[in-house]
Amino acid sequence: MKIACFGDSLTFGSVGYSYIKYLDSKYKVINKGVNGDTTVCAYKRMKRYIEKPANNDTDVYVVAIGINDMLAPYLTTVSPLWKMQMTPRVKIKKCIKDDMLFETEYQKFLELILNHKKRAIAVGLPLIQLKGFPNEAARKRNNIIKKLAEQHHVPFIDAALLQQQSVSQISFSYSWGNQVAVRILDDIIMLVLPFTKDWFSKIRRLELTVDGVHYNSLSARLIGDAINDTIKSADNEPV
């Protein structure tokens, strides 16, 4: 079975762990995660991919996208440095601030996949462990994804719920503040020395992430296992 995983840095996994690390090794997995990607941009990438005849052998599409539509605008409020960096990105990456527009754009993913007679799995937005991040607004978007998945008979994996149920308490006090340079250093260290990822999570006392956003091994494993179970469950359904 060939699986294409479309998403952002949470899928790509250079910073923090990707759930792809925990997918069953018998699957051929194509990592189509792109750091900083948004709903609109990821859809364009998927459309190009799925319409290429060479990719017709892809059986399952995992869609794990949408958090950067909220994260980038949030970062513009954190500090002047972040505002300077993220304001143009919000425009270039076409971050979706309106829930109704998000619903319209996300639905395109599911329709594109199903119209090509392929299987889809929708992964919801994760919990973000950053001070002041609008997790309640993210829950509303998760409800939108869940509703669309149900309407299209597509499995939905509630990443935030899996994370929440896995630990007794969750810290939302971590802040990137003026740490633009620190974030760049984080990226370099985790890329060159992957074994440090959970170390970052531990020293920052973050239960689910390495830096407030990107998955530690616990979160990545939870989502990877849920995808494995979803695929196996579908394979065992009577025809």
Buried (B, 14 or more C-beta within 10 A) or exposed (E): BEBBBBBBBBBBBBBBBBBBBBBBEEBEBBBBBBBBBBBBBBBEBBEEBBEEEEBEEBEBBBBBBBBBBBBBBBBBEBBEBBEEBBBEBBEEBBBBEEEEEBBEBBBBBBEBBBEBEBBBBBBBBBBBBBBEBBBEBBBEBBEBBBEBBEEBEBBBBBBBBBBEEBEEEBBBEBBBEEBBEEBEEBBEBBEEEBEBBBBBBEEBEBBBBBBBBBBBBBBBBBBBBBBBEBBEEEEEEEE
